[in-house]
Structures are given as C-alpha cells and as structure tokens.
Amino acid sequence: MRPDFERGRKTAYFDNAATTFLDEEVLAAMRPYLEEQYGNPSSVHLMGRKAAEAVETAREQVAELLGVPARTIHFTSGGTEANNWVLRCARSREGVSSIMCSAIEHPSVRNQYGRGFGHYLLGVGAGGVTDLAQADEWLASGMRLASLQYVNHEVGTVQPVEEMAALCKKHDTPFHVDAVQAFGKLRFTPDEIGADFVTVSAHKIHGPMGVGALYVRDSNLIQPLLSGGGQEGGLRSGTLNVPAVVGFGEAAQIALSRHSADLSQVTRLSKVVIECVFSHDGVINGDRSNCSPYIVSATFPGQQAVVLAALLDNMYGMSVSCGSACSASQGPSETILAMGMNRLHAESTLRISLGRFNTERDVQLLADGLFAVLKEGKARSEL
C-alpha cells in the first residue's frame, strides 16, 4: 500500500536509494513479534522455538529471492556490517593480504584502508563503469579478495560483475558482490554472476532498517566478525532482531511476487524523469544503456545541488538527495569525481531514486517543482 503523503508535509519521495517506505504488509508480518511472540530464538521453550521458526521462514524467503539454499544466508544488522564482515574476515591465503575493489564502491567497502591489508582501487570510465583492464594484472600478483558492487548507489550504473567473476576464478580469488541496490530489483543469482559472497539489505526493498544478510557460498571461506553465543551457524554471534528479520523475509517475498510489475512501472517513470531533466538543460550521469532504472543521477550546471534539494524539500515537500546518504556530509560525491567530472559538476548533481510506491503524479510534481526551484536557484546565484 502506498504511503499517504497527503496527510503529511511530503508530497513525493524520491530518495529510495537511501531507504524505502516500510510496506504495510511487512509491518503487519512484524507486529506479532513486536507485541506477542517476543521469544529469543536461541531459547528452548515454546516462545523461543516459535521465534526460531519465524527466523528460518524469513531465511527461506530471502534465499528464494536470491535463488540460493537457505543455509547460505546469514543475517546481519545491515549492508554495512555484511560488507565489513566479508572484507575483514575473508580467509587469507598464505602470504596474501590485499583486497581489490572499484573507486566508486559504497563507503563501507571503499573506506577499508588501514585494516591490516593493502587496498587496490580500480578506476572507472565516464559512464561510471569499472575499468577491469588493471584487474587481471593485480589479481595475478595475489589478492585475498575482490569486491565489486552490482549497481552503483549514486548513478545506478550496472557493473561488470560477471567479467570480474571470470577473472577472479582464473586467479582463484574469492569474489564479493555488494548487491544492496540490485537485490529485489534486478533478477540474478550468485551462481549466475559468479559470486562467492553477496551483500543484501532489507530497507532498500520496503523492509525495516537495521537488518541485512550476507550470502556465503562456502562457510570455509570466511571467519566470524562477531564472537559470542554462536548464532547463525557459528558465523555471526548475537541475538537476532526477530521482528526485523521477519520483516526482511516478508519484504523479499513481496519483491519476488511484484518484481516484473515494479520494474515495469519504475522503468516507465524513470524515462519521464530523464526527459524532465533534459527539458531543464540537465545532464544525466552514468551509462543509461546499462543502468538501473531505480536511480537517476542528474546534474544541473551552474546550480548548487544542496540548494535545489533544500528548496524542493522546504517549498514542495519533495525528497531527493545530493548523493549517497552515508557520505552526504563529506563533501562532493567521490563517485562523480572518480568518473572524471570536476568539483563543480559534482556539487551540481542530484540523485533522484524511484521505488514501488512512486506514481505518475509524483513525477509530474517533481517536474513542476524542478522548474520552480531551478528558477529560484538561478536567481539566488545571481545575487
């Protein structure tokens, strides 16, 4: 069910890459485990067993959407923990301590310097596609792990994960895919993309915040990040957030059943958004021939993105972002800069990200709002 923005200040929400509205069906699935079935899934009494059964049902639901056996899914507190876990704890081959990723990874992957291993960053082209020319040489020199996101979180470009997987297989290097922005939106399985590890998250698919999962093909490839009671097959200790895990499972089940309808709707709306950007002399970033329709990165030369975002929010109740929510306060987008754009380009860039509950009305409101705030932004810049 679509959130009723008419009751509140917001009229349209376009920051779905940061987080999504909690689907009412998901909340309904979670409610019994918040109010009645509050047992610890590690307890042996009836309430504990019921909680454990709910966790395993959710594990099966997440696994079904990813197309893997349930035993390979290990719940975490979110995508950041899952990414940190695999980068820090992938088992090292003798004498090998370096990892390799692209220059436009999510901060939870890219910012792993000084963790006791070398860090090699692959460059990207102007379209935001990772350049794998250097990858073969670096992998041949010995890497503990290679990591590549499936869909870039700022510009939406789909990355060459299958090609990276082939190189990793050639050099017997484990391969991790951060699929947070792809899971539930693009159909794939770890086998199809050649991944040993895959990170997914609930709150990007209308599930709750604070819960994610790591797919692990072979448990011998990784060590625990957290120690304690030995939950999650001994790989991730800590009492699980049962209501959130149940919500994750429900969100995955809904995403699976609605995949074609959601993708069709978002693709249609994305085209309208892009036309709107062009009509206002904007520039679209990323390789739109190979891009997720859920994310549109738009640059408006001569404008300040933070001003445009604030005006859209304050004057029209519309939510957009200036880049990744996890690095919004750290200056211009490193992704845009890595793509070869200058600082002014980066500072003029908005991220408009779509979701299941966006409508044609929302996009029309965005078009009207952009027209007004671009005019206002230009007037302010001329003062």
Secondary structure, 3 states (H helix, E strand, C coil): CCCCHHHCCCCEECECCCCCCCCHHHHHHHHHHHHCCCCCCCCCCHHHHHHHHHHHHHHHHHHHHHCCCHHHEEEECCHHHHHHHHHHHECCCCCCCCEEEECCCCHHHHCCCCCCCCEEEECECCCCCECCCCHHHHHHHCCCEEEEECECCCCCEECCHHHHHHHHHHCCCCEEEECCCCCCCCCCCHHHHCCCEEEEECCCCCCCCCCEEEEECCHHHECCCCCCCCCCCCCCCCCCCHHHHHHHHHHHHHHHHHHHHHHHHHHHHHHHHHHHHHHCCCEEECCHHHECCCEEEEECCCCCHHHHHHHHHHHHCEECECCCHHHCCCCCCHHHHHCCCCHHHHHCEEEEECCCCCCHHHHHHHHHHHHHHHHHHHHHHCC
